[in-house]
Amino acid sequence: MLLIAAWVFSGCAPDEAETGSAAPKAPREQRAGEPGKTAGSKAPAAPVAEVPGEPEEKAAAPAGRQWKDPAGKTLATGQFVSLLEGKVCLETSDGLGAVVPLDALCEADRDFARQQGGASAVVEEPLTEVIETAGETAGEMAAALPAVHADSYGREKVVIPFDFVSEFDNGRYGGMIGEMIVAKIRKEGRLATPDAITIRDICAENQVKITPQTPIEEIGRVLRDLFDAQIAIWGSCERAPGQEWDVYDLTIKCADFSEGPQPKVLYEKTNVRTQTVSEIPHLYVKEMLDALHGREPGEPPPPDAFAEQNWLSNPNLVEGGDFEKGLGGAPVGWEDRGGQEREPLGRLVQWIAESGNPANRVIRFTFDQVVGDGFGVMYYSKPFPIDEGAKYRFQCRYRSNGPKVIVFIKCYDEMPSEYKAAGQASPARHPLTQPGQVEYVPQLGQLRECYRSQQNLKGERNQWHTHTEDFTPRHTKYEPKWGRVMLYAYLGAGVVEFDDVVLKQIVPASASEQKNAPRHSMESGVTIKEMEENERRAREARQKDQDR
C-alpha cells in the first residue's frame, strides 16, 4: 500500500516526475516576444574558463552515506552536498541528486548533516509548508485546445472525476485514484476541473455516490445540477478475490454529456484485472486521458496556440532578466547581494561582461570546491506578482564548466512576521504591464514560501544551453501571490553563467476552478476558519479557568 500511496499522491507517474531541460530553443535573436537585447548583440560565445586541476570525471559521485529515519529505514543514499533551509541536499549515484528534510532523519544523521553544513550558516526563514513540484517541461505541458475542450455554446468544458468505489478499504484507495486523475488533468491544463476535495464535499452534502452501476441518466443529472459540468469520470477498484497484494479488478468510464440527448462514451473498461499497481496510472488512466483529449494513444499533445501566443506577447515578470541595465552596482530587478552569506556582488556573484563578448552582460558565479561542496552559490531576483492556478513558463540561458545548475522559482504568501532578514529590504513597488502603473510589494520579512518549482538545468560543459519549463503554483493552505527566481549552482569548483531570464504567464487561472475555504492540508477537511474558531474557544476556556 505504500507503493500505492506514492504514485497516487504524486499526481503523476514516476516517469513524469523527473525534472529537466527541454530541447534548446532557436537562437535568442530569432525568438520573438522577449525583452532586452537587440538582435545580433551576442558574439559567438567563448568557452567558460576551465578550473585548473579539476578532472573531468569529478562529476561522478560515489554511492555515499545511507540516510535513515529514527526507525532505521533508509530514506536516501548519497553524498552530502549542503544543508539548505532545513533540507539535506545529496548527490546520488545517478547524478540527479536528492533532498531529505533534516527533521525526518535519525539523530546521528542530523548531527552529521549539521557538522558537514557548519554552524555558521545563514539560513532563510523556515518554510511554513512547501509543495515541491516535479519539473513540467514545455514539451510535456504545452497542449492544444482539443476537440472536447468547448461545448456547443463555446464554454470551457468542466470534467468531474468522481471518487472510485473501493469497498475493500472503505473507499480510501478509490478516493486516491480520483485525486490522482484530478491532478493529471490539472497538470495537462487543457480542461477545467475542481479540486478533489470540492467534488467530494459536494457529493457528500447532497448524499450522492457514483458507482459503475449508477444509471447514466443519474450521472448526467448530477453533472448538470450540482457541478454545471459536461464530462464525468467514474469507476471502481476492488482487490481481486483470493489475492493479498497488488492485484485489482478495475472499472473506469469516461463520458461527455454535452453533445446531444445521449452521452458520448469516450472510454470504458469494465472489470479488467491488473497484475501490478502501476498498470492503473500507466496503462488505463493514460488510455482514458488520451481518449478524453481526443488523441491517439501515445501521441504527444500538439502545441497550445493560446499559450504559445501568450509566450510571445506577454511581458516578462522578471525585471531586468537580460542583465543589461543596472543601478548601484547591481542589475535592475535583482538583489545587490548574493551567496548564502548575502555578501555584496563582486566575489562569488558577479554582474559582468560575458567572456569573449564584452557587449553582453551576464551573471557569473565563481567559487572554489569548499563553497561548491558546502552550501553552493545562490542569487535572487526581486519579487514579482503571480496568480495561483495560472500556468507560467520559465526560460533562461546558462553554461557551466562543471558545477551542477538549478533554478528555483519560489512563491510566497504575505503573512505577518517579526522575522526580518538583514539587508533584504524589498522595493516598495513593482511595475505592472500598463505604462506608469505600479503595485505594492511587501517586505520580504512578511513573505513566507509556500510553493517552489525546482528546475534542473543539464547540458554539455562549456556550452550555452537554453532551458524551458512550465509550472503552475498552487498550495492547499496558503495562496501564492509573489514569486522570486533563485539561480543556484553547487558541487565542486567552477564557473557558471546565466543570461536572458524570462518568466511569463502563458495560461491564466481557469474561471471554472472553485475555491474552497482554506484548509490546513489536503489530509484534513477542517478549514482555517474552523481552526481559528477552535483556538478562540480554547483561549476563552483557559481565561475562564484563570479567572476562577
C-alpha positions in Angstrom: 0.0 0.0 0.0 2.9 2.3 0.5 3.7 2.0 -3.2 0.1 2.8 -4.0 0.2 5.9 -1.9 3.4 7.0 -3.5 2.2 7.1 -7.1 -1.3 8.4 -6.3 -0.3 11.3 -4.1 2.4 12.3 -6.6 -0.2 13.2 -9.2 2.0 11.8 -11.9 3.7 8.7 -12.9 7.3 8.2 -12.0 8.5 8.8 -15.5 6.6 12.2 -15.4 8.3 13.4 -12.2 11.8 13.9 -13.3 12.7 17.5 -13.9 15.0 18.6 -16.8 15.5 21.0 -19.5 13.6 21.0 -22.8 15.3 21.0 -26.1 17.2 24.2 -26.8 15.1 26.9 -28.5 16.2 28.9 -31.5 19.0 31.4 -31.0 17.9 34.4 -28.9 17.8 36.9 -31.8 15.2 34.6 -33.5 12.9 34.4 -30.5 10.0 36.8 -30.5 8.3 38.4 -27.5 11.3 38.7 -25.3 12.5 41.9 -23.8 16.1 43.2 -23.6 19.0 42.8 -26.0 18.7 43.6 -29.7 19.2 41.0 -32.4 22.7 40.2 -33.2 24.1 41.6 -29.9 25.7 38.3 -28.9 29.0 37.4 -30.5 30.0 33.8 -30.7 30.2 32.5 -27.2 33.7 31.9 -25.8 34.0 28.9 -23.6 33.9 29.3 -19.8 37.4 29.1 -18.4 38.2 25.6 -17.0 39.2 25.4 -13.4 42.8 24.2 -13.0 43.2 20.8 -11.5 39.6 19.9 -11.8 39.4 16.4 -13.5 36.7 15.7 -16.0 35.4 12.7 -14.0 34.8 14.9 -10.9 31.1 15.0 -11.8 30.7 11.3 -11.0 29.7 10.7 -7.3 30.1 7.7 -5.1 27.1 5.9 -3.7 27.7 7.7 -0.4 26.1 7.5 3.0 22.8 5.8 3.8 20.5 8.4 5.4 18.0 6.9 7.7 14.9 7.9 9.8 14.7 7.2 13.6 13.2 3.8 12.9 16.2 2.8 10.8 14.5 2.9 7.4 16.8 4.2 4.6 15.3 7.4 3.1 18.1 8.1 0.6 21.7 7.1 -0.3 24.1 9.7 -1.4 27.0 12.1 -0.7 26.3 15.1 1.4 26.2 18.4 -0.6 24.6 21.1 1.5 22.2 21.8 4.3 19.8 24.4 3.0 16.6 25.7 4.6 16.3 22.7 6.9 16.8 20.2 4.0 19.8 18.0 3.3 20.8 18.1 -0.3 22.5 14.9 -1.6 24.4 13.9 -4.7 23.1 10.4 -5.6 24.9 7.8 -7.8 22.6 8.6 -10.8 23.8 12.2 -10.7 20.3 13.6 -10.2 20.5 14.4 -6.5 18.0 14.0 -3.7 16.6 16.2 -0.9 15.7 14.9 2.6 14.1 17.0 5.4 16.5 17.3 8.3 13.7 16.7 10.8 13.0 13.3 9.1 16.4 11.9 9.8 17.7 9.9 12.9 19.7 11.8 15.4 23.1 10.5 14.2 22.4 11.6 10.6 21.1 15.0 11.7 24.2 15.6 13.7 26.4 14.5 10.8 24.5 16.9 8.4 24.9 19.8 10.8 28.6 19.1 11.3 29.1 18.9 7.5 27.0 22.0 6.9 28.7 24.1 9.5 27.3 26.0 12.4 27.7 29.5 11.0 25.4 29.1 8.0 22.9 31.9 7.4 19.5 30.1 6.9 16.5 31.8 5.5 13.2 31.9 7.4 11.8 28.3 7.9 9.2 27.2 5.4 5.7 27.0 6.8 4.7 24.3 4.3 6.2 23.6 0.9 4.9 21.7 -2.0 7.8 20.8 -4.4 6.7 20.1 -7.9 8.2 17.9 -10.4 9.5 19.7 -13.5 6.9 20.2 -16.1 8.8 20.6 -19.4 7.4 22.8 -22.2 7.1 19.8 -24.4 5.1 17.9 -21.8 2.9 20.7 -20.7 2.2 22.6 -24.0 -1.2 21.5 -25.1 -3.7 22.3 -27.8 -7.4 23.1 -27.3 -8.7 19.6 -28.1 -11.9 18.6 -29.8 -13.7 18.1 -26.4 -12.5 21.4 -25.0 -15.6 23.5 -25.6 -19.3 22.7 -25.8 -21.8 23.9 -28.4 -22.1 27.2 -26.7 -18.3 27.8 -26.8 -17.9 27.5 -23.0 -15.0 25.7 -21.5 -15.9 22.2 -20.5 -15.6 21.0 -16.9 -14.6 17.5 -16.0 -15.7 15.8 -12.8 -13.6 12.8 -11.8 -15.6 11.1 -9.0 -14.0 9.1 -6.3 -13.8 5.5 -7.4 -15.6 2.8 -5.4 -13.2 0.6 -3.3 -15.3 -1.3 -0.7 -12.3 -3.4 0.4 -10.8 -0.4 2.3 -13.9 1.7 2.8 -13.2 4.0 -0.2 -9.6 5.1 0.7 -8.0 3.6 -2.4 -10.8 4.7 -4.7 -10.5 8.3 -3.4 -6.8 8.3 -4.1 -7.4 7.3 -7.7 -9.9 10.1 -8.1 -7.4 12.6 -6.6 -4.7 11.3 -9.0 -6.9 11.8 -12.0 -7.8 15.3 -11.0 -4.0 16.1 -10.6 -3.2 14.7 -14.0 -6.0 16.7 -15.7 -4.8 19.8 -14.0 -1.2 19.2 -14.9 -2.1 18.9 -18.5 -4.0 22.1 -18.3 -6.4 21.7 -21.2 -9.7 21.1 -19.4 -11.1 22.6 -16.2 -11.8 20.5 -13.1 -12.5 21.4 -9.5 -10.1 20.0 -6.9 -10.8 16.6 -5.4 -12.0 17.9 -2.0 -14.6 20.1 -3.7 -16.0 17.2 -5.7 -16.0 15.0 -2.6 -17.7 17.7 -0.4 -20.4 18.5 -2.9 -21.3 14.8 -3.3 -21.3 14.3 0.5 -23.5 17.3 1.1 -26.0 16.0 -1.5 -25.7 12.4 -0.5 -24.5 11.4 -3.9 -22.4 8.3 -4.6 -21.5 7.4 -8.1 -20.7 3.8 -8.8 -20.3 1.7 -12.0 -24.0 0.6 -11.5 -25.3 4.2 -11.4 -27.7 4.9 -14.3 -26.1 7.0 -16.9 -29.1 9.4 -16.7 -28.4 10.0 -13.0 -24.8 10.8 -13.7 -25.9 13.4 -16.3 -28.3 15.0 -13.8 -25.5 15.2 -11.1 -23.1 16.8 -13.6 -25.8 19.3 -14.7 -27.4 20.2 -11.4 -24.6 20.0 -8.9 -21.5 21.0 -10.9 -22.6 22.7 -14.2 -20.2 20.3 -15.8 -20.1 18.3 -19.0 -17.7 15.3 -18.6 -17.7 12.6 -16.0 -15.1 10.1 -15.0 -16.1 7.3 -12.6 -15.4 3.7 -11.8 -14.3 1.2 -9.1 -11.2 -0.7 -8.0 -11.5 -3.7 -5.8 -8.9 -6.2 -4.6 -9.2 -9.4 -6.7 -10.7 -12.3 -4.8 -8.1 -14.6 -3.2 -5.3 -12.1 -3.8 -3.5 -10.3 -1.0 -1.4 -7.7 -2.7 -1.4 -5.5 -5.8 -4.0 -7.4 -8.0 -7.2 -5.5 -8.6 -10.4 -5.6 -10.7 -10.7 -2.2 -12.3 -13.6 -0.4 -13.9 -13.1 3.0 -15.4 -15.5 5.0 -17.5 -15.4 8.5 -19.1 -18.4 10.1 -20.9 -19.2 13.5 -22.5 -22.8 14.7 -21.7 -22.7 17.9 -23.8 -23.2 16.7 -27.4 -26.8 15.8 -27.5 -29.5 13.8 -25.7 -27.4 10.7 -25.4 -23.9 10.9 -23.7 -20.9 10.1 -25.8 -18.8 7.4 -24.2 -15.2 8.4 -24.6 -13.6 5.5 -22.7 -14.8 2.3 -20.9 -13.0 -0.6 -19.4 -15.1 -2.9 -17.2 -13.8 -5.3 -14.6 -10.3 -5.7 -16.1 -7.8 -7.4 -13.8 -4.5 -5.6 -13.2 -1.4 -7.6 -12.3 0.6 -4.7 -10.9 -0.4 -1.5 -9.3 1.5 0.5 -11.9 -1.0 -0.6 -14.6 -3.6 1.7 -13.2 -1.8 5.0 -13.9 0.5 3.9 -16.6 -2.0 2.0 -18.8 -5.6 2.5 -18.0 -5.6 6.1 -16.7 -3.2 7.1 -19.5 -5.5 5.5 -22.2 -8.5 7.3 -20.7 -6.7 10.7 -20.7 -5.7 10.1 -24.3 -9.4 9.5 -25.2 -10.5 12.4 -23.1 -8.2 14.8 -25.0 -9.1 13.3 -28.4 -5.6 12.0 -29.3 -4.2 8.7 -30.4 -2.6 6.5 -27.7 1.0 7.7 -27.2 0.5 10.7 -29.4 2.3 13.8 -28.0 -0.1 16.7 -27.4 0.1 19.4 -30.1 1.2 22.9 -29.2 -1.4 25.1 -27.4 -1.8 28.1 -29.8 -3.2 30.2 -27.0 -0.3 29.5 -24.6 2.3 30.0 -27.3 0.8 33.3 -28.4 0.9 34.5 -24.7 4.5 33.3 -24.5 5.4 35.6 -27.4 3.3 38.6 -26.4 3.0 38.7 -22.6 5.5 40.8 -20.5 8.5 39.3 -18.7 7.7 39.3 -15.0 11.4 39.2 -14.1 12.5 42.8 -14.4 16.0 43.1 -15.9 16.2 39.4 -17.0 18.7 40.3 -19.7 21.1 41.9 -17.1 21.8 44.8 -19.4 20.8 47.7 -17.1 22.0 48.3 -13.6 21.7 50.6 -10.6 24.1 50.9 -7.7 26.4 48.1 -9.0 23.6 45.5 -9.4 21.4 44.6 -12.4 17.9 46.2 -12.3 15.3 43.8 -10.8 17.9 41.7 -8.9 19.4 41.9 -5.4 22.6 43.7 -4.7 23.8 40.7 -2.6 24.4 37.1 -3.3 25.5 33.8 -1.9 24.4 32.0 1.2 26.0 34.8 3.3 24.3 37.5 1.3 27.6 39.3 0.6 27.9 42.2 -1.8 28.3 41.4 -5.5 31.8 41.1 -6.9 33.2 37.9 -5.5 31.0 34.8 -5.6 28.4 36.5 -7.7 29.4 39.0 -10.4 27.5 41.2 -12.7 30.0 41.2 -15.5 30.6 41.2 -19.3 30.4 37.8 -20.9 33.7 36.2 -21.7 34.7 37.0 -25.3 31.6 39.2 -25.8 32.0 42.5 -23.9 28.8 43.9 -25.4 26.7 41.5 -23.4 26.4 41.3 -19.6 25.7 38.2 -17.6 25.5 36.9 -14.0 28.6 34.8 -13.3 29.2 32.5 -10.3 32.8 31.8 -9.5 33.6 29.5 -6.5 36.0 27.0 -5.1 35.4 23.4 -4.0 34.8 24.4 -0.4 31.9 26.6 -1.4 30.6 24.2 -4.1 30.6 21.2 -1.8 29.2 23.2 1.0 26.2 25.5 0.5 26.8 26.4 -3.1 26.0 29.9 -4.5 22.6 31.5 -4.9 21.3 34.7 -6.3 17.8 36.1 -6.2 15.6 38.3 -8.3 13.3 40.8 -6.6 9.7 39.8 -6.0 7.1 39.9 -8.8 3.3 39.2 -8.6 1.9 35.8 -9.6 -1.6 34.3 -9.7 -2.3 30.9 -8.1 -3.5 28.3 -10.5 -2.2 30.1 -13.6 0.4 28.4 -15.8 3.8 30.0 -16.2 6.8 29.4 -18.4 10.4 29.9 -17.3 13.3 30.2 -19.6 17.0 31.1 -19.3 20.3 30.6 -21.0 23.2 29.1 -18.9 26.6 27.4 -19.2 28.8 25.7 -16.7 32.3 24.2 -16.7 31.4 21.5 -14.2 29.2 22.5 -11.2 25.5 21.5 -11.2 23.0 24.2 -12.0 19.4 24.5 -10.6 16.8 27.3 -10.8 14.2 27.5 -8.1 11.1 29.6 -8.7 9.9 30.3 -5.1 6.4 31.6 -4.5 5.2 33.3 -1.3 2.1 34.4 0.6 2.1 37.5 2.7 1.9 36.7 6.4 2.6 38.9 9.5 6.0 38.0 11.0 8.5 39.5 13.3 11.3 38.0 11.2 13.3 40.4 9.0 16.3 39.2 7.2 19.2 41.6 7.3 19.9 43.5 4.1 16.8 42.3 2.4 14.7 45.4 2.0 12.5 44.8 -1.0 11.4 47.6 -3.4 8.2 49.3 -2.4 6.6 48.9 -5.8 6.7 46.6 -8.8 5.8 47.8 -12.4 2.7 46.3 -14.0 2.0 45.8 -17.6 0.3 49.2 -18.0 2.8 52.1 -18.5 3.1 54.2 -15.4 1.3 51.9 -13.1 2.9 50.2 -10.1 1.9 47.7 -7.5 2.8 47.4 -3.8 5.4 44.7 -2.9 5.5 43.7 0.7 8.8 43.5 2.7 10.5 40.1 2.3 10.2 39.6 6.0 6.4 39.4 5.6 6.6 36.8 2.8 6.6 33.1 3.6 7.4 30.5 1.0 4.5 28.2 0.2 5.4 26.8 -3.3 8.5 26.2 -5.4 9.3 24.8 -8.8 12.7 23.1 -8.9 14.2 23.1 -12.4 17.3 21.1 -13.0 19.5 22.6 -15.8 21.6 20.0 -17.7 23.9 20.0 -20.7 27.4 19.7 -22.0 30.1 21.7 -20.3 31.4 25.0 -21.6 28.4 25.5 -23.9 25.4 27.8 -23.8 22.2 26.0 -23.3 18.5 27.1 -23.2 16.2 25.7 -20.6 12.4 26.0 -20.8 10.0 24.6 -18.3 6.3 25.2 -17.3 4.9 25.2 -13.8 1.6 26.1 -12.0 1.8 27.4 -8.5 -0.7 26.0 -6.0 -1.0 25.4 -2.3 -3.6 23.7 -0.1 -3.4 26.2 2.7 -2.0 29.5 1.5 -2.3 31.5 -1.7 0.9 32.0 -3.6 0.9 35.7 -4.6 4.5 36.7 -5.1 7.4 35.0 -6.8 11.2 35.2 -6.9 13.7 33.4 -9.2 16.7 31.9 -7.4 19.7 31.0 -9.5 21.8 28.2 -7.8 24.9 26.2 -8.5 26.8 23.7 -6.4 29.1 20.6 -6.3 32.8 21.1 -6.9 34.6 24.2 -8.1 33.9 26.1 -11.2 32.3 28.9 -13.2 28.6 29.2 -14.1 27.0 32.0 -16.1 23.3 32.9 -16.5 21.6 35.2 -19.1 18.2 36.0 -20.6 16.0 35.0 -17.7 12.3 35.1 -18.8 9.2 34.2 -16.8 5.8 34.8 -18.3 2.2 33.8 -17.6 1.0 31.7 -20.6 -2.4 30.4 -19.4 -4.5 32.4 -16.8 -6.1 30.6 -13.9 -9.3 28.9 -15.0 -12.5 30.7 -14.1 -14.0 27.3 -13.6 -11.7 26.5 -10.6 -13.8 26.6 -7.5 -12.1 28.0 -4.4 -12.5 26.2 -1.1 -12.3 27.8 2.3 -8.6 27.4 3.0 -7.8 24.0 4.7 -4.8 23.1 6.8 -3.8 20.4 4.3 -5.2 18.0 1.7 -5.4 15.4 4.5 -7.9 17.4 6.6 -11.4 18.7 5.9 -11.0 21.3 8.7 -10.9 24.8 7.3 -8.6 27.5 8.6 -11.6 29.5 9.8 -12.7 26.5 11.8 -9.3 26.1 13.3 -9.2 29.8 14.3 -12.6 29.4 15.9 -11.5 26.4 17.9 -8.4 28.3 19.0 -10.5 31.2 20.1 -12.8 29.0 22.2 -9.7 27.3 23.8 -8.3 30.7 24.7 -11.6 31.8 26.3 -11.8 28.5 28.2 -8.3 29.0 29.6 -9.1 32.6 30.5 -12.2 31.4 32.5 -10.1 28.9 34.4 -7.6 31.6 35.3 -10.3 33.9 36.5 -11.7 31.4 38.9 
